[in-house]
């Protein structure tokens, strides 16, 4: 992953789905390949239009499940 990808595409801002699965923008093939080589299941999707507004996956999603218990 390049510094440019980190800055312009917020490359570290991916969506972790579980302990072994991560959603990565398809515009970041170096990152996707590195994560796959590290043993992660990588799902890629087109995501380039979101960068125009200065956001990435973390800005784009909300929790799918919330634990309503208070510890």
N, CA, C and O atoms as a Tripos MOL2 file, in Angstrom:
@<TRIPOS>MOLECULE
protein
  284   283    71     0     0
PROTEIN
NO_CHARGES

@<TRIPOS>ATOM
      1 N           0.8490   -1.1620    0.0000 N.3       1 UNK1
      2 CA          0.0000    0.0000    0.0000 C.3       1 UNK1
      3 C           0.8990    1.2310    0.0000 C.2       1 UNK1
      4 O           1.8740    1.3060    0.7470 O.2       1 UNK1
      5 N           0.5590    2.1720   -0.8340 N.am      2 UNK2
      6 CA          1.3600    3.3880   -0.9280 C.3       2 UNK2
      7 C           0.8590    4.4450    0.0430 C.2       2 UNK2
      8 O          -0.2700    4.3870    0.5300 O.2       2 UNK2
      9 N           1.7270    5.4120    0.3100 N.am      3 UNK3
     10 CA          1.3270    6.5460    1.1450 C.3       3 UNK3
     11 C           0.1980    7.3210    0.4760 C.2       3 UNK3
     12 O          -0.6870    7.8480    1.1490 O.2       3 UNK3
     13 N           0.2370    7.3880   -0.8530 N.am      4 UNK4
     14 CA         -0.8310    8.0800   -1.5830 C.3       4 UNK4
     15 C          -2.1780    7.3890   -1.3730 C.2       4 UNK4
     16 O          -3.1900    8.0560   -1.1580 O.2       4 UNK4
     17 N          -2.1950    6.0510   -1.4360 N.am      5 UNK5
     18 CA         -3.4350    5.3070   -1.1780 C.3       5 UNK5
     19 C          -3.9300    5.5610    0.2430 C.2       5 UNK5
     20 O          -5.1300    5.7150    0.4700 O.2       5 UNK5
     21 N          -3.0140    5.6030    1.1820 N.am      6 UNK6
     22 CA         -3.3950    5.8540    2.5710 C.3       6 UNK6
     23 C          -4.0080    7.2420    2.7220 C.2       6 UNK6
     24 O          -4.9700    7.4270    3.4680 O.2       6 UNK6
     25 N          -3.4530    8.1970    2.0210 N.am      7 UNK7
     26 CA         -3.9300    9.5800    2.1570 C.3       7 UNK7
     27 C          -5.1880    9.8470    1.3420 C.2       7 UNK7
     28 O          -6.1450   10.4190    1.8650 O.2       7 UNK7
     29 N          -5.2100    9.4470    0.0790 N.am      8 UNK8
     30 CA         -6.3310    9.8120   -0.7930 C.3       8 UNK8
     31 C          -7.4850    8.8250   -0.7510 C.2       8 UNK8
     32 O          -8.6240    9.1970   -1.0320 O.2       8 UNK8
     33 N          -7.2080    7.5670   -0.4020 N.am      9 UNK9
     34 CA         -8.2620    6.5440   -0.3850 C.3       9 UNK9
     35 C          -8.5110    5.9960    1.0050 C.2       9 UNK9
     36 O          -9.2590    5.0320    1.1720 O.2       9 UNK9
     37 N          -7.8860    6.6060    2.0070 N.am     10 UNK10
     38 CA         -8.0560    6.1590    3.3940 C.3      10 UNK10
     39 C          -7.9210    4.6410    3.4880 C.2      10 UNK10
     40 O          -8.7840    3.9630    4.0440 O.2      10 UNK10
     41 N          -6.8350    4.1260    2.9410 N.am     11 UNK11
     42 CA         -6.6520    2.6870    2.7650 C.3      11 UNK11
     43 C          -6.7460    1.8830    4.0590 C.2      11 UNK11
     44 O          -7.1400    0.7170    4.0290 O.2      11 UNK11
     45 N          -6.3940    2.4800    5.1840 N.am     12 UNK12
     46 CA         -6.4760    1.7190    6.4400 C.3      12 UNK12
     47 C          -7.9050    1.6870    6.9720 C.2      12 UNK12
     48 O          -8.1720    1.0510    7.9910 O.2      12 UNK12
     49 N          -8.8090    2.3570    6.3010 N.am     13 UNK13
     50 CA        -10.1910    2.4710    6.7240 C.3      13 UNK13
     51 C         -11.0410    1.4310    6.0030 C.2      13 UNK13
     52 O         -11.8740    1.7760    5.1640 O.2      13 UNK13
     53 N         -10.8290    0.1660    6.3300 N.am     14 UNK14
     54 CA        -11.5890   -0.9310    5.7350 C.3      14 UNK14
     55 C         -12.6640   -1.3660    6.7230 C.2      14 UNK14
     56 O         -12.7430   -0.8290    7.8280 O.2      14 UNK14
     57 N         -13.4810   -2.3210    6.3410 N.am     15 UNK15
     58 CA        -14.5540   -2.7960    7.2060 C.3      15 UNK15
     59 C         -14.2780   -4.2400    7.5990 C.2      15 UNK15
     60 O         -14.3290   -5.1390    6.7600 O.2      15 UNK15
     61 N         -13.9900   -4.4580    8.8640 N.am     16 UNK16
     62 CA        -13.7330   -5.7970    9.3910 C.3      16 UNK16
     63 C         -15.0720   -6.4390    9.7140 C.2      16 UNK16
     64 O         -15.8420   -5.9260   10.5260 O.2      16 UNK16
     65 N         -15.3390   -7.5610    9.0710 N.am     17 UNK17
     66 CA        -16.6220   -8.2350    9.2570 C.3      17 UNK17
     67 C         -16.5850   -9.2530   10.3830 C.2      17 UNK17
     68 O         -17.5730   -9.4270   11.0970 O.2      17 UNK17
     69 N         -15.4590   -9.9240   10.5470 N.am     18 UNK18
     70 CA        -15.2410  -10.8380   11.6630 C.3      18 UNK18
     71 C         -13.7350  -11.0460   11.7990 C.2      18 UNK18
     72 O         -12.9510  -10.3260   11.1820 O.2      18 UNK18
     73 N         -13.3320  -12.0180   12.5960 N.am     19 UNK19
     74 CA        -11.9060  -12.2090   12.8830 C.3      19 UNK19
     75 C         -11.0650  -12.5510   11.6570 C.2      19 UNK19
     76 O          -9.8500  -12.3540   11.6700 O.2      19 UNK19
     77 N         -11.6840  -13.0530   10.6130 N.am     20 UNK20
     78 CA        -10.9380  -13.5000    9.4320 C.3      20 UNK20
     79 C         -11.4000  -12.8740    8.1270 C.2      20 UNK20
     80 O         -10.8740  -13.2200    7.0690 O.2      20 UNK20
     81 N         -12.3620  -11.9680    8.1660 N.am     21 UNK21
     82 CA        -12.9420  -11.4390    6.9400 C.3      21 UNK21
     83 C         -12.9340   -9.9180    6.9620 C.2      21 UNK21
     84 O         -13.3280   -9.2990    7.9500 O.2      21 UNK21
     85 N         -12.4790   -9.3210    5.8600 N.am     22 UNK22
     86 CA        -12.3990   -7.8670    5.7830 C.3      22 UNK22
     87 C         -12.8680   -7.4030    4.4060 C.2      22 UNK22
     88 O         -12.5730   -8.0380    3.3940 O.2      22 UNK22
     89 N         -13.5850   -6.3120    4.3790 N.am     23 UNK23
     90 CA        -14.0670   -5.7040    3.1520 C.3      23 UNK23
     91 C         -13.1390   -4.5550    2.7910 C.2      23 UNK23
     92 O         -12.9080   -3.6510    3.5940 O.2      23 UNK23
     93 N         -12.6080   -4.6010    1.5690 N.am     24 UNK24
     94 CA        -11.6050   -3.6350    1.1060 C.3      24 UNK24
     95 C         -12.0480   -3.0880   -0.2450 C.2      24 UNK24
     96 O         -12.6070   -3.8150   -1.0660 O.2      24 UNK24
     97 N         -11.7980   -1.8180   -0.4670 N.am     25 UNK25
     98 CA        -12.1150   -1.2170   -1.7630 C.3      25 UNK25
     99 C         -11.2930   -1.8970   -2.8560 C.2      25 UNK25
    100 O         -10.1010   -2.1440   -2.6750 O.2      25 UNK25
    101 N         -11.9270   -2.1990   -3.9870 N.am     26 UNK26
    102 CA        -11.1950   -2.8710   -5.0640 C.3      26 UNK26
    103 C         -10.1310   -1.9680   -5.6770 C.2      26 UNK26
    104 O          -9.2640   -2.4470   -6.4080 O.2      26 UNK26
    105 N         -10.1840   -0.6940   -5.3960 N.am     27 UNK27
    106 CA         -9.1680    0.2390   -5.8770 C.3      27 UNK27
    107 C          -7.8620    0.1320   -5.0860 C.2      27 UNK27
    108 O          -6.9110    0.8670   -5.3510 O.2      27 UNK27
    109 N          -7.8200   -0.7750   -4.1270 N.am     28 UNK28
    110 CA         -6.6360   -0.9780   -3.2830 C.3      28 UNK28
    111 C          -6.1320   -2.4180   -3.4080 C.2      28 UNK28
    112 O          -6.1150   -3.1500   -2.4180 O.2      28 UNK28
    113 N          -5.7240   -2.8300   -4.6040 N.am     29 UNK29
    114 CA         -5.3160   -4.2300   -4.7900 C.3      29 UNK29
    115 C          -4.0750   -4.6200   -3.9930 C.2      29 UNK29
    116 O          -3.9670   -5.7690   -3.5650 O.2      29 UNK29
    117 N          -3.1380   -3.7020   -3.7820 N.am     30 UNK30
    118 CA         -1.9440   -4.0390   -2.9910 C.3      30 UNK30
    119 C          -2.3340   -4.3700   -1.5500 C.2      30 UNK30
    120 O          -1.8130   -5.3200   -0.9640 O.2      30 UNK30
    121 N          -3.2410   -3.5940   -0.9890 N.am     31 UNK31
    122 CA         -3.7080   -3.8490    0.3740 C.3      31 UNK31
    123 C          -4.4670   -5.1730    0.4320 C.2      31 UNK31
    124 O          -4.2450   -5.9790    1.3350 O.2      31 UNK31
    125 N          -5.3550   -5.3930   -0.5220 N.am     32 UNK32
    126 CA         -6.1300   -6.6370   -0.5440 C.3      32 UNK32
    127 C          -5.2140   -7.8530   -0.6440 C.2      32 UNK32
    128 O          -5.4200   -8.8490    0.0500 O.2      32 UNK32
    129 N          -4.2100   -7.7720   -1.5010 N.am     33 UNK33
    130 CA         -3.2720   -8.8890   -1.6480 C.3      33 UNK33
    131 C          -2.4610   -9.1260   -0.3820 C.2      33 UNK33
    132 O          -2.2460  -10.2730    0.0090 O.2      33 UNK33
    133 N          -2.0140   -8.0670    0.2550 N.am     34 UNK34
    134 CA         -1.2330   -8.2080    1.4940 C.3      34 UNK34
    135 C          -2.0670   -8.8380    2.5990 C.2      34 UNK34
    136 O          -1.5810   -9.6930    3.3400 O.2      34 UNK34
    137 N          -3.3140   -8.4200    2.7070 N.am     35 UNK35
    138 CA         -4.1910   -9.0100    3.7260 C.3      35 UNK35
    139 C          -4.4760  -10.4790    3.4300 C.2      35 UNK35
    140 O          -4.5000  -11.2990    4.3470 O.2      35 UNK35
    141 N          -4.6900  -10.8180    2.1690 N.am     36 UNK36
    142 CA         -4.9250  -12.2140    1.7870 C.3      36 UNK36
    143 C          -3.6980  -13.0700    2.0930 C.2      36 UNK36
    144 O          -3.8300  -14.1920    2.5820 O.2      36 UNK36
    145 N          -2.5130  -12.5480    1.8090 N.am     37 UNK37
    146 CA         -1.2770  -13.2800    2.1190 C.3      37 UNK37
    147 C          -1.1040  -13.4740    3.6160 C.2      37 UNK37
    148 O          -0.4510  -14.4240    4.0470 O.2      37 UNK37
    149 N          -1.6850  -12.5790    4.4180 N.am     38 UNK38
    150 CA         -1.6110  -12.6870    5.8780 C.3      38 UNK38
    151 C          -2.6870  -13.6060    6.4380 C.2      38 UNK38
    152 O          -2.8030  -13.7600    7.6540 O.2      38 UNK38
    153 N          -3.4860  -14.2280    5.5430 N.am     39 UNK39
    154 CA         -4.4630  -15.2080    5.9990 C.3      39 UNK39
    155 C          -5.8810  -14.6930    6.1430 C.2      39 UNK39
    156 O          -6.7450  -15.4120    6.6450 O.2      39 UNK39
    157 N          -6.1410  -13.4810    5.7230 N.am     40 UNK40
    158 CA         -7.4890  -12.9360    5.8110 C.3      40 UNK40
    159 C          -8.2890  -13.3050    4.5690 C.2      40 UNK40
    160 O          -7.7370  -13.4220    3.4750 O.2      40 UNK40
    161 N          -9.5940  -13.4890    4.7470 N.am     41 UNK41
    162 CA        -10.4830  -13.5920    3.5930 C.3      41 UNK41
    163 C         -10.8310  -12.1640    3.2130 C.2      41 UNK41
    164 O         -11.4070  -11.4290    4.0160 O.2      41 UNK41
    165 N         -10.4910  -11.7710    2.0090 N.am     42 UNK42
    166 CA        -10.6860  -10.3910    1.5760 C.3      42 UNK42
    167 C         -11.8080  -10.3340    0.5520 C.2      42 UNK42
    168 O         -11.7820  -11.0370   -0.4580 O.2      42 UNK42
    169 N         -12.7810   -9.4990    0.8230 N.am     43 UNK43
    170 CA        -13.8650   -9.2420   -0.1110 C.3      43 UNK43
    171 C         -13.6330   -7.8350   -0.6530 C.2      43 UNK43
    172 O         -13.4710   -6.8880    0.1170 O.2      43 UNK43
    173 N         -13.6160   -7.6990   -1.9680 N.am     44 UNK44
    174 CA        -13.4180   -6.3730   -2.5510 C.3      44 UNK44
    175 C         -14.6960   -5.9040   -3.2290 C.2      44 UNK44
    176 O         -15.5030   -6.7040   -3.7020 O.2      44 UNK44
    177 N         -14.8560   -4.6000   -3.2620 N.am     45 UNK45
    178 CA        -16.0150   -3.9850   -3.8980 C.3      45 UNK45
    179 C         -15.6240   -2.6190   -4.4400 C.2      45 UNK45
    180 O         -14.7440   -1.9700   -3.8760 O.2      45 UNK45
    181 N         -16.2610   -2.1590   -5.5310 N.am     46 UNK46
    182 CA        -15.9730   -0.8150   -6.0160 C.3      46 UNK46
    183 C         -16.3550    0.2130   -4.9460 C.2      46 UNK46
    184 O         -17.4120    0.1080   -4.3240 O.2      46 UNK46
    185 N         -15.5040    1.1860   -4.7420 N.am     47 UNK47
    186 CA        -15.7670    2.1440   -3.6700 C.3      47 UNK47
    187 C         -15.2140    3.5280   -3.9790 C.2      47 UNK47
    188 O         -15.2150    4.3960   -3.1070 O.2      47 UNK47
    189 N         -14.7460    3.7490   -5.1920 N.am     48 UNK48
    190 CA        -14.0430    4.9850   -5.5120 C.3      48 UNK48
    191 C         -14.8760    6.2490   -5.3810 C.2      48 UNK48
    192 O         -14.3200    7.2980   -5.0550 O.2      48 UNK48
    193 N         -16.1650    6.2030   -5.6160 N.am     49 UNK49
    194 CA        -16.9610    7.4310   -5.5650 C.3      49 UNK49
    195 C         -17.0550    7.9990   -4.1450 C.2      49 UNK49
    196 O         -17.2140    9.2090   -3.9860 O.2      49 UNK49
    197 N         -16.9620    7.1740   -3.1350 N.am     50 UNK50
    198 CA        -17.0750    7.6430   -1.7510 C.3      50 UNK50
    199 C         -15.8950    8.5300   -1.3710 C.2      50 UNK50
    200 O         -16.0420    9.4320   -0.5460 O.2      50 UNK50
    201 N         -14.7280    8.2850   -1.9600 N.am     51 UNK51
    202 CA        -13.5550    9.0920   -1.6410 C.3      51 UNK51
    203 C         -13.7520   10.5600   -1.9940 C.2      51 UNK51
    204 O         -13.1050   11.4320   -1.4120 O.2      51 UNK51
    205 N         -14.6380   10.8380   -2.9400 N.am     52 UNK52
    206 CA        -14.8820   12.2280   -3.3440 C.3      52 UNK52
    207 C         -15.3810   13.0770   -2.1800 C.2      52 UNK52
    208 O         -15.1650   14.2880   -2.1570 O.2      52 UNK52
    209 N         -16.0440   12.4500   -1.2190 N.am     53 UNK53
    210 CA        -16.5660   13.1550   -0.0520 C.3      53 UNK53
    211 C         -15.6470   13.0310    1.1600 C.2      53 UNK53
    212 O         -16.0140   13.4300    2.2650 O.2      53 UNK53
    213 N         -14.4750   12.4890    0.9560 N.am     54 UNK54
    214 CA        -13.4990   12.4010    2.0370 C.3      54 UNK54
    215 C         -13.7740   11.3100    3.0500 C.2      54 UNK54
    216 O         -13.3690   11.4300    4.2060 O.2      54 UNK54
    217 N         -14.4470   10.2580    2.6500 N.am     55 UNK55
    218 CA        -14.7430    9.1760    3.5690 C.3      55 UNK55
    219 C         -14.3610    7.8320    2.9840 C.2      55 UNK55
    220 O         -13.9500    7.7300    1.8280 O.2      55 UNK55
    221 N         -14.5020    6.8150    3.7940 N.am     56 UNK56
    222 CA        -14.2690    5.4440    3.3660 C.3      56 UNK56
    223 C         -15.2160    4.5400    4.1510 C.2      56 UNK56
    224 O         -16.2540    5.0040    4.6230 O.2      56 UNK56
    225 N         -14.8780    3.2640    4.3000 N.am     57 UNK57
    226 CA        -15.8180    2.3160    4.8900 C.3      57 UNK57
    227 C         -16.2850    2.6880    6.2930 C.2      57 UNK57
    228 O         -17.4670    2.5540    6.6060 O.2      57 UNK57
    229 N         -15.3920    3.1420    7.1190 N.am     58 UNK58
    230 CA        -15.8010    3.4580    8.4940 C.3      58 UNK58
    231 C         -16.8460    4.5780    8.5160 C.2      58 UNK58
    232 O         -17.7650    4.5430    9.3330 O.2      58 UNK58
    233 N         -16.7200    5.5420    7.6530 N.am     59 UNK59
    234 CA        -17.6690    6.6450    7.5810 C.3      59 UNK59
    235 C         -18.9820    6.2160    6.9160 C.2      59 UNK59
    236 O         -20.0170    6.8540    7.1050 O.2      59 UNK59
    237 N         -18.9310    5.1640    6.1590 N.am     60 UNK60
    238 CA        -20.0270    4.7470    5.2990 C.3      60 UNK60
    239 C         -21.0060    3.7910    5.9720 C.2      60 UNK60
    240 O         -22.1370    3.6550    5.5060 O.2      60 UNK60
    241 N         -20.6110    3.1380    7.0350 N.am     61 UNK61
    242 CA        -21.4720    2.1130    7.6180 C.3      61 UNK61
    243 C         -21.8480    2.4430    9.0600 C.2      61 UNK61
    244 O         -21.2490    3.2990    9.7120 O.2      61 UNK61
    245 N         -22.8500    1.7360    9.5170 N.am     62 UNK62
    246 CA        -23.2860    1.7890   10.9060 C.3      62 UNK62
    247 C         -23.3120    0.3510   11.4220 C.2      62 UNK62
    248 O         -23.3800   -0.5830   10.6230 O.2      62 UNK62
    249 N         -23.2600    0.1580   12.7260 N.am     63 UNK63
    250 CA        -23.2850   -1.2100   13.2620 C.3      63 UNK63
    251 C         -24.5200   -1.9660   12.7700 C.2      63 UNK63
    252 O         -25.6240   -1.4220   12.7260 O.2      63 UNK63
    253 N         -24.3090   -3.2240   12.4040 N.am     64 UNK64
    254 CA        -25.4040   -4.0640   11.9700 C.3      64 UNK64
    255 C         -26.1350   -4.6890   13.1490 C.2      64 UNK64
    256 O         -27.3390   -4.9350   13.0820 O.2      64 UNK64
    257 N         -25.4060   -4.9430   14.2260 N.am     65 UNK65
    258 CA        -25.9740   -5.5520   15.4250 C.3      65 UNK65
    259 C         -25.3900   -4.7940   16.6220 C.2      65 UNK65
    260 O         -24.1900   -4.5270   16.6860 O.2      65 UNK65
    261 N         -26.2450   -4.4680   17.5350 N.am     66 UNK66
    262 CA        -25.7740   -3.8270   18.7670 C.3      66 UNK66
    263 C         -26.1420   -4.7160   19.9500 C.2      66 UNK66
    264 O         -27.2100   -5.3280   19.9800 O.2      66 UNK66
    265 N         -25.2590   -4.7700   20.8960 N.am     67 UNK67
    266 CA        -25.5200   -5.4880   22.1330 C.3      67 UNK67
    267 C         -26.1520   -4.4900   23.0900 C.2      67 UNK67
    268 O         -25.5100   -3.5280   23.5100 O.2      67 UNK67
    269 N         -27.3920   -4.7220   23.4250 N.am     68 UNK68
    270 CA        -28.1200   -3.7600   24.2650 C.3      68 UNK68
    271 C         -27.8460   -3.9310   25.7540 C.2      68 UNK68
    272 O         -28.2970   -3.1230   26.5660 O.2      68 UNK68
    273 N         -27.1040   -4.9840   26.1180 N.am     69 UNK69
    274 CA        -26.7710   -5.1960   27.5260 C.3      69 UNK69
    275 C         -25.7520   -4.1700   27.9720 C.2      69 UNK69
    276 O         -24.8280   -3.8360   27.2300 O.2      69 UNK69
    277 N         -25.9150   -3.6880   29.1400 N.am     70 UNK70
    278 CA        -24.9200   -2.7580   29.7050 C.3      70 UNK70
    279 C         -24.0910   -3.5280   30.7150 C.2      70 UNK70
    280 O         -24.6340   -4.0950   31.6640 O.2      70 UNK70
    281 N         -22.8030   -3.5530   30.5240 N.am     71 UNK71
    282 CA        -21.9160   -4.2880   31.4400 C.3      71 UNK71
    283 C         -21.4110   -3.3750   32.5200 C.2      71 UNK71
    284 O         -20.6520   -3.8070   33.3880 O.2      71 UNK71
@<TRIPOS>BOND
     1     1     2 1
     2     2     3 1
     3     3     4 2
     4     3     5 am
     5     5     6 1
     6     6     7 1
     7     7     8 2
     8     7     9 am
     9     9    10 1
    10    10    11 1
    11    11    12 2
    12    11    13 am
    13    13    14 1
    14    14    15 1
    15    15    16 2
    16    15    17 am
    17    17    18 1
    18    18    19 1
    19    19    20 2
    20    19    21 am
    21    21    22 1
    22    22    23 1
    23    23    24 2
    24    23    25 am
    25    25    26 1
    26    26    27 1
    27    27    28 2
    28    27    29 am
    29    29    30 1
    30    30    31 1
    31    31    32 2
    32    31    33 am
    33    33    34 1
    34    34    35 1
    35    35    36 2
    36    35    37 am
    37    37    38 1
    38    38    39 1
    39    39    40 2
    40    39    41 am
    41    41    42 1
    42    42    43 1
    43    43    44 2
    44    43    45 am
    45    45    46 1
    46    46    47 1
    47    47    48 2
    48    47    49 am
    49    49    50 1
    50    50    51 1
    51    51    52 2
    52    51    53 am
    53    53    54 1
    54    54    55 1
    55    55    56 2
    56    55    57 am
    57    57    58 1
    58    58    59 1
    59    59    60 2
    60    59    61 am
    61    61    62 1
    62    62    63 1
    63    63    64 2
    64    63    65 am
    65    65    66 1
    66    66    67 1
    67    67    68 2
    68    67    69 am
    69    69    70 1
    70    70    71 1
    71    71    72 2
    72    71    73 am
    73    73    74 1
    74    74    75 1
    75    75    76 2
    76    75    77 am
    77    77    78 1
    78    78    79 1
    79    79    80 2
    80    79    81 am
    81    81    82 1
    82    82    83 1
    83    83    84 2
    84    83    85 am
    85    85    86 1
    86    86    87 1
    87    87    88 2
    88    87    89 am
    89    89    90 1
    90    90    91 1
    91    91    92 2
    92    91    93 am
    93    93    94 1
    94    94    95 1
    95    95    96 2
    96    95    97 am
    97    97    98 1
    98    98    99 1
    99    99   100 2
   100    99   101 am
   101   101   102 1
   102   102   103 1
   103   103   104 2
   104   103   105 am
   105   105   106 1
   106   106   107 1
   107   107   108 2
   108   107   109 am
   109   109   110 1
   110   110   111 1
   111   111   112 2
   112   111   113 am
   113   113   114 1
   114   114   115 1
   115   115   116 2
   116   115   117 am
   117   117   118 1
   118   118   119 1
   119   119   120 2
   120   119   121 am
   121   121   122 1
   122   122   123 1
   123   123   124 2
   124   123   125 am
   125   125   126 1
   126   126   127 1
   127   127   128 2
   128   127   129 am
   129   129   130 1
   130   130   131 1
   131   131   132 2
   132   131   133 am
   133   133   134 1
   134   134   135 1
   135   135   136 2
   136   135   137 am
   137   137   138 1
   138   138   139 1
   139   139   140 2
   140   139   141 am
   141   141   142 1
   142   142   143 1
   143   143   144 2
   144   143   145 am
   145   145   146 1
   146   146   147 1
   147   147   148 2
   148   147   149 am
   149   149   150 1
   150   150   151 1
   151   151   152 2
   152   151   153 am
   153   153   154 1
   154   154   155 1
   155   155   156 2
   156   155   157 am
   157   157   158 1
   158   158   159 1
   159   159   160 2
   160   159   161 am
   161   161   162 1
   162   162   163 1
   163   163   164 2
   164   163   165 am
   165   165   166 1
   166   166   167 1
   167   167   168 2
   168   167   169 am
   169   169   170 1
   170   170   171 1
   171   171   172 2
   172   171   173 am
   173   173   174 1
   174   174   175 1
   175   175   176 2
   176   175   177 am
   177   177   178 1
   178   178   179 1
   179   179   180 2
   180   179   181 am
   181   181   182 1
   182   182   183 1
   183   183   184 2
   184   183   185 am
   185   185   186 1
   186   186   187 1
   187   187   188 2
   188   187   189 am
   189   189   190 1
   190   190   191 1
   191   191   192 2
   192   191   193 am
   193   193   194 1
   194   194   195 1
   195   195   196 2
   196   195   197 am
   197   197   198 1
   198   198   199 1
   199   199   200 2
   200   199   201 am
   201   201   202 1
   202   202   203 1
   203   203   204 2
   204   203   205 am
   205   205   206 1
   206   206   207 1
   207   207   208 2
   208   207   209 am
   209   209   210 1
   210   210   211 1
   211   211   212 2
   212   211   213 am
   213   213   214 1
   214   214   215 1
   215   215   216 2
   216   215   217 am
   217   217   218 1
   218   218   219 1
   219   219   220 2
   220   219   221 am
   221   221   222 1
   222   222   223 1
   223   223   224 2
   224   223   225 am
   225   225   226 1
   226   226   227 1
   227   227   228 2
   228   227   229 am
   229   229   230 1
   230   230   231 1
   231   231   232 2
   232   231   233 am
   233   233   234 1
   234   234   235 1
   235   235   236 2
   236   235   237 am
   237   237   238 1
   238   238   239 1
   239   239   240 2
   240   239   241 am
   241   241   242 1
   242   242   243 1
   243   243   244 2
   244   243   245 am
   245   245   246 1
   246   246   247 1
   247   247   248 2
   248   247   249 am
   249   249   250 1
   250   250   251 1
   251   251   252 2
   252   251   253 am
   253   253   254 1
   254   254   255 1
   255   255   256 2
   256   255   257 am
   257   257   258 1
   258   258   259 1
   259   259   260 2
   260   259   261 am
   261   261   262 1
   262   262   263 1
   263   263   264 2
   264   263   265 am
   265   265   266 1
   266   266   267 1
   267   267   268 2
   268   267   269 am
   269   269   270 1
   270   270   271 1
   271   271   272 2
   272   271   273 am
   273   273   274 1
   274   274   275 1
   275   275   276 2
   276   275   277 am
   277   277   278 1
   278   278   279 1
   279   279   280 2
   280   279   281 am
   281   281   282 1
   282   282   283 1
   283   283   284 2
@<TRIPOS>SUBSTRUCTURE
     1 UNK1         2 RESIDUE 1 A UNK
     2 UNK2         6 RESIDUE 1 A UNK
     3 UNK3        10 RESIDUE 1 A UNK
     4 UNK4        14 RESIDUE 1 A UNK
     5 UNK5        18 RESIDUE 1 A UNK
     6 UNK6        22 RESIDUE 1 A UNK
     7 UNK7        26 RESIDUE 1 A UNK
     8 UNK8        30 RESIDUE 1 A UNK
     9 UNK9        34 RESIDUE 1 A UNK
    10 UNK10       38 RESIDUE 1 A UNK
    11 UNK11       42 RESIDUE 1 A UNK
    12 UNK12       46 RESIDUE 1 A UNK
    13 UNK13       50 RESIDUE 1 A UNK
    14 UNK14       54 RESIDUE 1 A UNK
    15 UNK15       58 RESIDUE 1 A UNK
    16 UNK16       62 RESIDUE 1 A UNK
    17 UNK17       66 RESIDUE 1 A UNK
    18 UNK18       70 RESIDUE 1 A UNK
    19 UNK19       74 RESIDUE 1 A UNK
    20 UNK20       78 RESIDUE 1 A UNK
    21 UNK21       82 RESIDUE 1 A UNK
    22 UNK22       86 RESIDUE 1 A UNK
    23 UNK23       90 RESIDUE 1 A UNK
    24 UNK24       94 RESIDUE 1 A UNK
    25 UNK25       98 RESIDUE 1 A UNK
    26 UNK26      102 RESIDUE 1 A UNK
    27 UNK27      106 RESIDUE 1 A UNK
    28 UNK28      110 RESIDUE 1 A UNK
    29 UNK29      114 RESIDUE 1 A UNK
    30 UNK30      118 RESIDUE 1 A UNK
    31 UNK31      122 RESIDUE 1 A UNK
    32 UNK32      126 RESIDUE 1 A UNK
    33 UNK33      130 RESIDUE 1 A UNK
    34 UNK34      134 RESIDUE 1 A UNK
    35 UNK35      138 RESIDUE 1 A UNK
    36 UNK36      142 RESIDUE 1 A UNK
    37 UNK37      146 RESIDUE 1 A UNK
    38 UNK38      150 RESIDUE 1 A UNK
    39 UNK39      154 RESIDUE 1 A UNK
    40 UNK40      158 RESIDUE 1 A UNK
    41 UNK41      162 RESIDUE 1 A UNK
    42 UNK42      166 RESIDUE 1 A UNK
    43 UNK43      170 RESIDUE 1 A UNK
    44 UNK44      174 RESIDUE 1 A UNK
    45 UNK45      178 RESIDUE 1 A UNK
    46 UNK46      182 RESIDUE 1 A UNK
    47 UNK47      186 RESIDUE 1 A UNK
    48 UNK48      190 RESIDUE 1 A UNK
    49 UNK49      194 RESIDUE 1 A UNK
    50 UNK50      198 RESIDUE 1 A UNK
    51 UNK51      202 RESIDUE 1 A UNK
    52 UNK52      206 RESIDUE 1 A UNK
    53 UNK53      210 RESIDUE 1 A UNK
    54 UNK54      214 RESIDUE 1 A UNK
    55 UNK55      218 RESIDUE 1 A UNK
    56 UNK56      222 RESIDUE 1 A UNK
    57 UNK57      226 RESIDUE 1 A UNK
    58 UNK58      230 RESIDUE 1 A UNK
    59 UNK59      234 RESIDUE 1 A UNK
    60 UNK60      238 RESIDUE 1 A UNK
    61 UNK61      242 RESIDUE 1 A UNK
    62 UNK62      246 RESIDUE 1 A UNK
    63 UNK63      250 RESIDUE 1 A UNK
    64 UNK64      254 RESIDUE 1 A UNK
    65 UNK65      258 RESIDUE 1 A UNK
    66 UNK66      262 RESIDUE 1 A UNK
    67 UNK67      266 RESIDUE 1 A UNK
    68 UNK68      270 RESIDUE 1 A UNK
    69 UNK69      274 RESIDUE 1 A UNK
    70 UNK70      278 RESIDUE 1 A UNK
    71 UNK71      282 RESIDUE 1 A UNK
